[in-house]
Amino acid sequence: MAPKKIYLSAVLLLFFLIGSCSAFQDPAASSQQEPNYAPLKKQIEEFVAQRPGNSYGIYFQDLGSGKSFGINENNPMIAASTVKMPFSLYLSTLAAEKKIDWDTRLTYQQFTDYEGGNGVLRYYAKEGDRYSVRALNTLSLTISDNIAFRMLARSLGRENFINFMKGLGGKTVYPGGRNLTTARDMGLYVQEILDFARRRPVEGNRLLDDLSHSIYHVGLPGLLPENVMVAHKEGDLDEGVADDAGVVFCSRPYILVVLSSGVKDLDEGFRDIARISKLAYDYQEKLHSSK
């Protein structure tokens, strides 16, 4: 096993042992040490105010206390490829319940499955080629392969996936068939992934591992120390959409979702996501060191 993966396993083990969610906290201790996130929210609001042409949906949650806040967190935004994260949770849930086998092979159908953009299957997949569910899921998360995602979605059924997200509490789920979400909903899905990993560590830790080893690692983790593990899913569209959603396993772990549209330069859009993430990281580290 590669050193980085060993480190990730250690981080996740420690995270689950200490129970870094509010459900695991002593209520009395939590009330005595409840953090104040008004200053962090103000910092982020001041930052996005410097980008008047952009629209943002932002959600933050401290996993130690359960405290959260949002900025336009209920506004519908284009999900882009971040939707592959809750989809993988759906797939992993089915696998954990023995309703699907990771080794099942799906057949590529060019007419229904082809899509340009991210991924490698658009270069190599030929009509009739077969790929395991496991391989397709890994490609969908780590290199955001669009064909892999479409093959899985066709097999499992989009309506089933929609019902799954609604069952988790999602409020904005493919309205009118459009791939829209909210920062609050996406934050909920990240929390559900963490809860799933506690209940089903084999499938859940594999999901977190894939999310931690994406080749697209410029948003939430972009300005953070290299040894800080970030399980996340980025998404973008040439039409000015830059999104990232995930969990940062720092000294005081937190969920952060940043959805943005109206971005003139996607590289700069992701740099802005990295800057917002750094504000949250610095605030969390300061809280941790002041204990």
HUDAFEN-V983774 format. One record per residue. N is the residue number from 1. RES is the residue in one small letter. PHI is phi in whole degrees, -180 to 180 (999 if undefined). OMEGA is omega in degrees with one decimal (none if undefined). D_CENTER is the distance of its C-alpha to the mean C-alpha in Angstrom with 1 decimal. Layout:
[[N;RES;PHI;OMEGA;D_CENTER] [N;RES;PHI;OMEGA;D_CENTER]]
This chain:
[[1;m;999;-179.2;24.0] [2;a;-65;-178.8;22.9] [3;p;-54;-178.5;23.1] [4;k;-64;179.9;19.4] [5;k;-72;175.0;18.5] [6;i;-62;179.6;21.2] [7;y;-64;178.6;19.8] [8;l;-61;179.5;16.3] [9;s;-59;179.2;18.2] [10;a;-65;179.2;20.3] [11;v;-62;-178.5;17.5] [12;l;-66;178.7;15.9] [13;l;-61;178.6;19.5] [14;l;-62;-179.3;20.4] [15;f;-59;-177.6;17.4] [16;f;-75;178.3;18.3] [17;l;-68;-178.7;22.0] [18;i;-84;178.1;22.0] [19;g;63;-171.1;19.8] [20;s;-82;175.4;17.6] [21;c;-117;-175.3;17.0] [22;s;-59;-178.8;19.6] [23;a;-64;-177.7;20.8] [24;f;-102;-174.8;22.2] [25;q;-87;170.4;23.9] [26;d;-73;-176.4;27.6] [27;p;-56;-178.5;28.1] [28;a;-66;179.8;31.1] [29;a;-65;-178.5;29.5] [30;s;-63;-177.7;26.4] [31;s;-68;-179.5;28.8] [32;q;-76;-173.7;30.7] [33;q;-116;-175.6;27.8] [34;e;-61;-176.9;25.7] [35;p;-77;177.4;24.0] [36;n;-106;-177.7;24.6] [37;y;-103;176.8;21.7] [38;a;-59;178.5;24.0] [39;p;-63;178.9;24.7] [40;l;-66;178.2;21.0] [41;k;-59;179.4;20.5] [42;k;-63;178.4;23.7] [43;q;-59;-178.6;22.7] [44;i;-69;177.4;19.6] [45;e;-60;179.0;21.8] [46;e;-66;179.3;24.4] [47;f;-67;-176.9;22.2] [48;v;-68;176.7;20.9] [49;a;-65;177.7;24.5] [50;q;-81;178.7;25.4] [51;r;-122;-171.6;23.5] [52;p;-62;-179.9;25.6] [53;g;-84;-177.0;24.9] [54;n;-100;172.1;21.1] [55;s;-111;-176.8;19.4] [56;y;-127;165.3;16.4] [57;g;-125;-172.9;14.3] [58;i;-132;176.3;12.9] [59;y;-138;178.9;11.9] [60;f;-129;174.3;12.5] [61;q;-143;173.8;13.2] [62;d;-81;-175.9;15.3] [63;l;-77;179.2;15.0] [64;g;-74;-175.8;18.6] [65;s;-107;-174.0;20.2] [66;g;82;179.5;17.8] [67;k;-66;-178.3;18.8] [68;s;-146;171.7;16.6] [69;f;-154;179.3;17.3] [70;g;-143;173.2;16.2] [71;i;-129;-174.5;17.7] [72;n;54;-171.6;18.1] [73;e;-70;179.4;15.2] [74;n;-105;178.3;16.9] [75;n;-79;176.4;17.7] [76;p;-62;-180.0;16.7] [77;m;-135;177.3;14.9] [78;i;-70;-176.5;14.2] [79;a;-78;-174.3;10.8] [80;a;50;-173.6;11.7] [81;s;-79;175.0;9.7] [82;t;-62;-179.7;6.3] [83;v;-64;179.6;8.3] [84;k;-67;179.9;8.4] [85;m;-71;176.4;5.5] [86;p;-65;176.6;7.7] [87;f;-63;178.8;10.5] [88;s;-66;173.8;10.2] [89;l;-63;177.3;10.3] [90;y;-60;179.6;13.3] [91;l;-61;-179.6;14.8] [92;s;-65;176.8;14.5] [93;t;-65;177.7;16.1] [94;l;-62;179.6;18.9] [95;a;-66;179.6;19.5] [96;a;-64;179.9;19.8] [97;e;-90;178.8;22.2] [98;k;62;177.8;24.1] [99;k;-93;174.5;23.8] [100;i;-150;-179.6;22.7] [101;d;-105;179.8;23.5] [102;w;-59;-176.7;21.3] [103;d;-87;176.1;24.5] [104;t;-58;-177.7;25.3] [105;r;-105;179.3;25.8] [106;l;-105;-176.9;25.0] [107;t;-97;179.8;27.4] [108;y;-73;176.1;26.4] [109;q;-120;-172.2;28.0] [110;q;-58;-175.4;28.1] [111;f;-61;-177.2;29.1] [112;t;-97;-168.8;26.0] [113;d;-103;-174.1;23.4] [114;y;-69;171.2;24.0] [115;e;-154;177.6;21.8] [116;g;-76;179.5;22.0] [117;g;86;-172.4;19.5] [118;n;-71;172.4;17.1] [119;g;117;180.0;18.1] [120;v;-111;-176.9;21.3] [121;l;-65;178.9;22.5] [122;r;-64;178.5;23.8] [123;y;-91;-168.9;26.3] [124;y;-114;-174.1;27.2] [125;a;-69;176.3;26.8] [126;k;-120;179.9;30.2] [127;e;-49;178.1;31.2] [128;g;92;176.2;31.4] [129;d;-62;-177.0;29.3] [130;r;-122;-177.4;27.5] [131;y;-135;179.7;24.2] [132;s;-72;176.5;22.9] [133;v;-58;179.4;19.9] [134;r;-60;-178.4;18.6] [135;a;-64;-179.6;19.1] [136;l;-64;179.8;17.6] [137;n;-65;179.1;14.3] [138;t;-63;177.6;14.2] [139;l;-63;-179.2;15.2] [140;s;-62;-176.8;12.6] [141;l;-88;-170.2;9.7] [142;t;-82;176.1;11.7] [143;i;-123;176.6;13.7] [144;s;55;-176.5;12.1] [145;d;-68;-176.0;15.4] [146;n;-71;179.1;16.3] [147;i;-67;177.4;19.3] [148;a;-58;179.4;17.6] [149;f;-63;-178.4;15.2] [150;r;-66;177.5;18.4] [151;m;-64;179.0;20.4] [152;l;-67;-178.7;18.1] [153;a;-64;177.8;17.9] [154;r;-64;-177.5;21.6] [155;s;-69;-174.8;22.3] [156;l;-86;179.5;20.4] [157;g;94;-177.7;21.2] [158;r;-64;-179.8;19.1] [159;e;-63;177.3;20.9] [160;n;-63;178.1;20.0] [161;f;-66;178.0;16.3] [162;i;-59;179.5;16.9] [163;n;-64;177.6;19.0] [164;f;-63;-179.4;16.4] [165;m;-64;177.3;13.8] [166;k;-65;178.2;16.9] [167;g;-65;176.4;18.0] [168;l;-77;-178.1;14.9] [169;g;115;178.7;16.1] [170;g;-63;-178.0;14.3] [171;k;-101;-179.6;17.0] [172;t;-114;-172.3;16.2] [173;v;-128;-180.0;15.6] [174;y;47;179.3;17.2] [175;p;-64;-178.3;20.2] [176;g;61;-179.4;23.1] [177;g;81;-178.5;21.1] [178;r;-89;-178.4;19.1] [179;n;-81;-179.4;15.4] [180;l;-115;175.2;14.7] [181;t;-150;172.0;12.4] [182;t;-130;178.0;12.5] [183;a;-62;179.3;10.6] [184;r;-65;179.1;12.0] [185;d;-62;-178.2;10.9] [186;m;-66;174.8;7.2] [187;g;-63;176.8;7.8] [188;l;-62;-179.9;9.9] [189;y;-66;177.0;7.7] [190;v;-63;178.0;5.8] [191;q;-61;179.3;9.5] [192;e;-65;176.5;10.6] [193;i;-64;178.2;8.9] [194;l;-65;178.1;10.8] [195;d;-64;178.3;13.8] [196;f;-61;-179.4;13.8] [197;a;-65;175.7;13.9] [198;r;-72;-177.9;16.9] [199;r;-74;-175.2;18.6] [200;r;-129;-171.9;18.1] [201;p;-61;-178.5;17.7] [202;v;-65;-179.0;18.6] [203;e;-71;-176.7;16.0] [204;g;-68;179.4;13.3] [205;n;-70;174.6;14.0] [206;r;-65;178.2;14.1] [207;l;-62;178.7;10.6] [208;l;-64;178.8;9.4] [209;d;-65;177.4;12.0] [210;d;-61;-179.6;10.9] [211;l;-67;-179.4;7.4] [212;s;-87;-175.5;9.7] [213;h;-125;174.5;12.2] [214;s;-73;174.1;11.0] [215;i;-76;177.0;14.0] [216;y;-97;-169.5;12.2] [217;h;-135;-172.5;11.9] [218;v;-114;-178.6;13.4] [219;g;-84;-177.2;11.1] [220;l;-53;-178.3;9.9] [221;p;-87;-168.8;12.0] [222;g;-54;-177.6;14.7] [223;l;-115;-178.4;17.3] [224;l;-91;176.5;16.6] [225;p;-56;-174.2;19.0] [226;e;-62;-177.2;18.5] [227;n;-84;177.5;18.7] [228;v;-88;-179.0;15.7] [229;m;-79;179.0;13.0] [230;v;-131;174.9;9.4] [231;a;-98;-170.4;6.7] [232;h;-156;175.2;4.0] [233;k;-136;176.6;4.2] [234;e;-91;175.4;7.2] [235;g;-153;178.0;9.6] [236;d;-155;172.7;13.2] [237;l;-137;-179.6;16.6] [238;d;-62;-179.7;20.0] [239;e;-75;175.2;20.9] [240;g;97;-179.8;19.3] [241;v;-110;174.9;15.6] [242;a;-134;-175.3;13.2] [243;d;-130;169.1;9.6] [244;d;-156;-179.2;6.6] [245;a;-147;178.8;3.9] [246;g;175;-179.2;3.7] [247;v;-126;179.9;7.1] [248;v;-106;-178.0;10.3] [249;f;-92;177.0;13.0] [250;c;-95;-178.5;16.0] [251;s;-59;176.4;19.3] [252;r;-128;-170.9;17.9] [253;p;-60;-179.4;14.2] [254;y;-153;172.9;12.0] [255;i;-97;175.4;8.9] [256;l;-141;175.9;8.6] [257;v;-126;174.9;7.6] [258;v;-130;175.9;10.1] [259;l;-111;-177.7;11.2] [260;s;-140;176.1;14.6] [261;s;-139;-176.1;17.4] [262;g;77;-177.3;21.0] [263;v;-78;-177.3;20.0] [264;k;-78;-179.6;23.2] [265;d;-130;-174.9;21.9] [266;l;-63;177.8;18.4] [267;d;-60;178.1;18.9] [268;e;-69;177.1;19.9] [269;g;-60;178.2;17.1] [270;f;-74;173.6;14.6] [271;r;-65;176.7;17.2] [272;d;-66;175.2;17.1] [273;i;-61;178.1;13.4] [274;a;-63;179.4;14.4] [275;r;-68;176.7;17.4] [276;i;-64;178.4;15.7] [277;s;-61;179.8;13.4] [278;k;-66;175.7;16.8] [279;l;-60;-179.9;18.5] [280;a;-66;-179.6;16.1] [281;y;-61;-179.2;16.5] [282;d;-61;-179.9;20.3] [283;y;-66;179.7;20.7] [284;q;-65;179.6;19.1] [285;e;-66;177.9;21.2] [286;k;-66;176.7;24.2] [287;l;-61;-178.5;23.8] [288;h;-64;-176.7;23.6] [289;s;-73;-178.4;26.7] [290;s;-90;179.7;28.7] [291;k;-61;none;28.7]]
